Structures are given as structure tokens and as C-alpha cells.
């Protein structure tokens, strides 16, 4: 027979045992979603930037357009990136040539520190876009 003072102890003990497991599961879920989402954002930024750069008229305009598009795309995607590096290769920038954009991002994982993971993970993506062969014929 139970005494009234012990009523509810089993529920409290169960909560103490289950809470840490639930917190670790939440952190693991956060981590499992953050990295693929960040990789997708970086790939999208590289693709959009290469396309914008290929539409520019000069290599300098191509670099400026690519950097602006990367910043805009990753800003709209959310605060996943701590540091972003954009490199634009315009060595083949001519009608019929191409332009390549590489985007490197450090994905912030500091809020998943319970899992003892590094505070960030570096991901990068490169995309090459062809420059229209007949661009000089455009008005």
C-alpha cells in the first residue's frame, strides 16, 4: 500500500530520466537538418551567382554581380552561414566561354554543442555557367 507522500514520484523520476534524452534528440534533429539545408543554400547561391555573372558585360561586373547574388541568396536563406567566401573565375570570360563561381560557407553549429560537434562545418559548392556565344549581337 502506498503512502500519500509518495504519490506522483514515479512520474517525476521518469521525467528526470527522459528529459536529457529528449534534449539530445532535439539537438541531433537540429544538426541533421542544418547541414543539408546549408549545403543546399550554398549550392543555390553558387548556381545563381554563376548565372548572374555570365550575364554581365565585363569581368569586373561579373565579379560584382556574383558577390551581390551570393550575399542576397544566403541572407534570404537565413543565418546558417557564419563566414562566406566567394571566388569568381573569369579567366575564360568571352562570348562562348564560361564563368565559374565557388562559394564557401561555415555553417553555424554552435547551438548543437550538446552533441560535442565542432562549432561550424565548412561546405562549398562551385557552379560554371556558359556565356552566350552571340552576346555581342545583343542591342
Protein Blocks (a to p, Z undefined) as FASTA:
>chain_A
ZZfklgoklmmmmmmmmmmmmmmmmmmmmmmmmmmmmmmmmmmmmmmmmmmmmmpmbfkl
mmmmmmmmmmmmmmmnopkbfbdcddddfklgcehiacdddddddddfklmmmnopafbd
cddddddddddfklmmpZZ
